């Protein structure tokens, strides 16, 4: 699977580790870190370094089974409410 815009990726490092989304675009910075902008299933956009990104599927369909929650990061309030309801 090629590393190109529109493919599904999983973040393997940094503050966004474990999140899953679709590549929007890639910023090239010669002599520095390349930045990738990603949009998750909920519609939140975030960016990370290229070295933290791992392609897991073509288009919006992943070729692997995703972890619980499908790699969507909950807000602090949503996470607390989910834990309290258990």
Contact map, one row per residue, 1 for C-alpha under 8 A:
11100000000000000000000000000000000000000000000000000011110000000000000000000000000000
11110010000000000000000000000000000000000000000000000010010000000000000000000000000000
11111010000000000000000000000000000000000000000000000010000000000000000000000000000000
01111110000000000000001010000000000000000000000000000000000000000000000000000000000000
00111110000000000000011111000000000000000000000000000000000000000000000000000000000000
00011111000000000000011100000000000000000000000000000000011100000000000000000000000000
01111111100000000000011000000000000000000000000000000011111100000000000000000000000000
00000111110000000001111000000000000000000000000000000011111111000000000000000000000000
00000011111000000001111000000000000000000000000000001111100000000000000000000000000000
00000001111100001111100000000000000000000000000000001111000000000000001000000000000000
00000000111111011111000000000000000000000000000000011100000000000000000000000000000000
00000000011111011100000000000000000000000000000000011100000000000000000000000000000000
00000000001111111100000000000000000000000000000000011000000000000000000000000000000000
00000000001111111000000000000000000000000000000100010000000000000000000000000000000000
00000000000011111000000000000000000000000000000000000000000000000000000000000000000000
00000000001111111110000000000000000000000000000100000000000000000000000000000000000000
00000000011111111110000000000000000000000000000000000000000000000000000000000000000000
00000000011110011111000000000000000000000000000000000000000000000000001000000000000000
00000000011000011111100000000000000000010000000000000000000000000000011110000000000000
00000001111000000111110000000000000000011000000000000000000000000000011100000000000000
00000001110000000011111000000000000001111000000000000000000000000000001000000000000000
00001111100000000001111100000000000001110000000000000000001100000000000000000000000000
00011111100000000000111111000000000111100000000000000000000000000000000000000000000000
00001100000000000000011111000000000111100000000000000000000000000000000000000000000000
00011000000000000000001111100000000111000000000000000000000000000000000000000000000000
00001000000000000000001111110000011110000000000000000000000000000000000000000000000000
00000000000000000000000011111000011100000000000000000000000000000000000000000000000000
00000000000000000000000001111100111000000000000000000000000000000000000000000000000000
00000000000000000000000000111111111000000000000000000000000000000000000000000000000000
00000000000000000000000000011111110000000000000000000000000000000000000000000000000000
00000000000000000000000000001111100000000000000000000000000000000000000000000000000000
00000000000000000000000000001111110000000000000000000000000000000000000000000000000000
00000000000000000000000000011111111000000000000011000000000000000000000000000000000000
00000000000000000000000001111101111100000000000011000000000000000000000000000000000000
00000000000000000000000001111000111110000000001111000000000000000000000000000000000000
00000000000000000000001111100000011111000000001111001000000000000000000000000000000000
00000000000000000000001111000000001111100000111100000000000000000000000000000000000000
00000000000000000000111110000000000111110000111000000000000000000000000000000000000000
00000000000000000000111100000000000011111011110000000000000000000000000000000000000000
00000000000000000011110000000000000001111111100000000000000000000000000100000000000000
00000000000000000001100000000000000000111111000000000000000000000000000100000000000000
00000000000000000000000000000000000000011111000000000000000000000000000100000000000000
00000000000000000000000000000000000000111111100000000000000000000000000000000000000000
00000000000000000000000000000000000000111111110000000000000000000000000000000000000000
00000000000000000000000000000000000011110011111000000000000000000000000000000000000000
00000000000000000000000000000000000011100001111100000000000000000000000000000000000000
00000000000000000000000000000000001111000000111110000000000000000000000000000000000000
00000000000001010000000000000000001110000000011111011000000000000000000000000000000000
00000000000000000000000000000000111100000000001111111000000000000000000000000000000000
00000000000000000000000000000000111100000000000111111000000000000000000000000000000000
00000000000000000000000000000000000000000000000011111000000000000000000000000000000000
00000000001111000000000000000000000000000000000111111100000000000000000000000000000000
00000000111110000000000000000000000100000000000111111110000000000000000000000000000000
00000000111100000000000000000000000000000000000000011111000000000000000000000000000000
11100011110000000000000000000000000000000000000000001111100000000000000000000000000000
10000011110000000000000000000000000000000000000000000111110001110000000000000000000000
10000011100000000000000000000000000000000000000000000011111111110000000000000000000000
11000111000000000000000000000000000000000000000000000001111111100000000000000000000000
00000111000000000000010000000000000000000000000000000000111111000000000000000000000000
00000111000000000000010000000000000000000000000000000000111111000000000000000000000000
00000001000000000000000000000000000000000000000000000000111111100000000000000000000000
00000001000000000000000000000000000000000000000000000001111111111100000000000000000000
00000000000000000000000000000000000000000000000000000001110011111000000000000000000000
00000000000000000000000000000000000000000000000000000001100001111100000000000000000000
00000000000000000000000000000000000000000000000000000000000001111110000000000000000000
00000000000000000000000000000000000000000000000000000000000001011111111000000000000000
00000000000000000000000000000000000000000000000000000000000000001111111000000000000000
00000000000000000000000000000000000000000000000000000000000000000111111000000000000000
00000000000000000000000000000000000000000000000000000000000000000111111100000000000000
00000000000000000011000000000000000000000000000000000000000000000111111100000000000000
00000000010000000111100000000000000000000000000000000000000000000111111110000000000000
00000000000000000011000000000000000000011100000000000000000000000000111111000000000000
00000000000000000010000000000000000000000000000000000000000000000000001111100000000000
00000000000000000000000000000000000000000000000000000000000000000000000111111110000000
00000000000000000000000000000000000000000000000000000000000000000000000011111110000000
00000000000000000000000000000000000000000000000000000000000000000000000001111111000000
00000000000000000000000000000000000000000000000000000000000000000000000001111111100000
00000000000000000000000000000000000000000000000000000000000000000000000001111111110000
00000000000000000000000000000000000000000000000000000000000000000000000001111111111000
00000000000000000000000000000000000000000000000000000000000000000000000000011111111100
00000000000000000000000000000000000000000000000000000000000000000000000000001111111110
00000000000000000000000000000000000000000000000000000000000000000000000000000111111111
00000000000000000000000000000000000000000000000000000000000000000000000000000011111111
00000000000000000000000000000000000000000000000000000000000000000000000000000001111111
00000000000000000000000000000000000000000000000000000000000000000000000000000000111111
00000000000000000000000000000000000000000000000000000000000000000000000000000000011111
